[in-house]
Structure formats: structure tokens, C-alpha cells
Amino acid sequence: MTFLRNLGCRWALPFIATGALCTWTTTALAQSLAAFQADSPGSLNPAWRVSGLPDNKFPLTTFELTTAPGEPALRLRTDRSYGVLTHAWRGKAPAELAWRWQLAQGLPLADISTKAGDDAALKVCVMFDQPLADIPFLQRAALSLARSATGQDLPSATLCYLWDTRYPAGKSGANPYSARVRYIVLNGSETATGQWVNQRRHLADDFASLFGAESAVLPPVLAVAIGADSDNTGGASTAYLARLRWLD
């Protein structure tokens, strides 16, 4: 769709800020993830930054504070849109990442294994500062080209957890736009919509599963991101996320 997409950097786009360095280059080590709620009622915490595609070809996904059944939560709504909510966080990865999420309306036309279908109603991603020397040559070259084209220090490895409508839990693989982004479906076609599901992931195990052939050691974290998009398939979705936190 865009030059950057052709470079395979679609999932790194939330970190490209016009005329600015990537968020994490100016952010000190955080000991915890900020709450979604800011001090003023109804406002998102400024630690969480909303971004979309750089050409603004599609509207932004809506991220809003609400109360889902029995739970204060973040609501993610797409309508032929793209958006990511990003929290810069630089430092050694804590042992686990935990949260609760719920899918209300999915994207039946999405297919995360193809570029044409690469949409997700709900995803939680962790970006890592993987050493370039560990990355296969062609992927390293593509990453260097993307960094040069954007002027940004794009993440070298991104691990995404998905709630998917097409595939069952357990499916994993590389994003069709870039092998530097890899995913695990935690809830899929077998999970009913409209119910809360608790998740608790051991980052070292998941990184080893998807990137372990490249790096034997879990790299430092650069950021955590939450996303939802339906720009490829033209659909609409609604999902909820709550209690996102690190666990040592």
C-alpha cells in the first residue's frame, strides 16, 4: 500500500513520529506500565500514544476509556481503520506480561497469514532491542533499509499476541509484511465472544519459541503496544482490554 509497507514495516509504523525520534529514544526506564486512565476523568494517560499510518490514508482506530461488563477497560473500535496505542518502556524484560481482554465483534474476513488479510481486532505487542548481529542477513538488510528510509530506529523484533477470528489458539508465525514481527494466537475461533479471558505470558518462553533460533538471550524491551486494524479487509470490530501489567 505504501512504500513503508512494501519494505515490510507496517507493524513498526506506530513508532514513526513526524519530524521526531522514536518514542523510546527519549524515555527513561519505566518500572511499571502506566494505567490507561489519566488523572483527569475520561482522558487517556499521555504515556500511551495513539498513532496510525503515516499517509493518513485510513482513519484512526478509536481507543477510549469505558466500562465493559464488570470491568473498567479500554475499548478498541475499528471501522476500515488502523491504529496503535504505544507505551515506551526501555529496560530488561520483566518475567511476565498479564492482562484481561474480550472480543465483542471480530473480523471474519481477516487472515493474518496474508498481506491482503492482515488485520486484527485485538493485539498486544512487545518490541525488543534484538542485536542486529543475531538477525538473518536479508532481514537485517531490509530493517536497515527501513530505518534509513524513515530516519527512525525501528524495533528489530516484535512479538504480538492476537485474538483472532479465523485461526485457533496456538497458531504462530511471521507477519506477512515483515519477519521481524511474529505472532501467537492466544484466543481464536474456538473462543466465544463477549466474555473476559485472562492472559499471563512468560516473555522469555514466547520469545524463545518465535525468535530463539536467532537469539539465545531475551533482549531488552523497547515498548509495549496495543492495536486493532481493519484497513485491509474493510471491516469493523470492537474489543476490550483491561489490567495490562508487568509481573516479576
Order of alpha helices (4+ residues) and beta strands (2+ residues): alpha-beta-beta-beta-beta-beta-beta-alpha-beta-beta-beta-beta-alpha-beta-beta
